[in-house]
């Protein structure tokens, strides 16, 4: 089960989401406009216990703020998923592999003010 939400960069929305994002119910979360702390990380004391935090591949080297983030439940073996490299500032993806075959999950942020994601 996937949780998807635009947090509008809000700390309150981030904390509310983490409080309700039950790792016994959800396998992953695709977040647009996540809250990042002053050192540009998505962290909280409980986040790392239940979730692997996946940033855009250029999150720390790109001048523009990342607008997407994926959380993967730590109950999902790291051997069954990998990051798909995408060289776009607001698009990220992972591929899951299992008895079902392969499935790709894309997390895309589209701004209402421009079409930079498309071009």
N, C-alpha and C positions, 0 to 999 in steps of 0.2 A: 504494500500500500504506500502511495506517495503523497506527501504533504506538499502543497505548492502555495506560495504566498509572496506578495509584494509588501515589504515592510516599510517602504518609504523612508529608509535610513533611520528609523525611530528606535531608540533604546527601549522605550516602553513596549512597542510591538515585538521587538526581539525577545524581551523577557517573557512576555505573554506567550509567544510561540513556544519558547523552550519549556515553559511550565506545562503546556498542553501537548507537546510533541512526545507522546508516550512511545518509548522504544519497544514496548511489547505490542504495539499496534502498527507502527510505521516502520517501513524498511529504509526510506530515504526522504529527504526534503529538498525541494528545488526552490531556492529563495532568490527573488529579485529585489534589488535595492536593499541589501542586508545592512544591518548596523555594524560598523567597524569601530573599534576603540581608537584612541589617539595614535597608536603605532600600526594602524591599518590591519588589525586582526579581528576575527570574530571569536571572542573567547568569553567564557564564563567558567566558574569553578566546576560545574557539572557537565559541561559540553563534552569534554574529552573522555569521560567515563563511558558514554553510550554511542558517540558519533565520531566518525572520521570526517574531518573538515577538508573539503576539496575546493581549492581556490583556482581561479583562472591560471593557466600556465605562466602568464606574464604579470601576475598580480603584484609582485614586489618590484618588478623592473619597469613597469609601465607608468607613465606620469598620471594618466587619467585614472580615476577611481573605478575599481571593479564594481559591476552592477549585478553580478550573479555569483552564487555560491551553492554548492551541493553538500548535503550532509548524508553520509552513508552509515547505516546502523552497523555497529561493530559486531553484531551477530552474523553478519554476512562476511564470509571468508574473503580476505583480500586476494586469495587465489582465484576467486570467481568473478572479479571485476577489475577493470583497468580504465584509466583516463584516456579519452580519445583526444589527441592534440588538435586543436583548432586555433588558427591564428587570427582570431577576431576578438575585439575587446569585450563584447557583451554576449558571447556564445560559448557554452561549455557543454561537454557530454561525457558520459561514461558508458561502457559496454559491459553488460552482465552476461555470464556464460553459465549454463547449467543443463540439466536434463531436458529442459524446454528448448534448448538451442542457444541462440544469442539474441539479445535485445539491446538496443541503444536508447538511452534516455538523454534528451537534449534539454538544456536549461537556457532560455533565450530571453534577454531583456530588450524590449522595444520601447524607446522613449516616445512619448506623445509629442515631443517638440521637434524631432528631426527623424531622418531615416538612415542614420549612420550605421545601424546594424545591417541594413540591406546593401550598403555600398562600401 
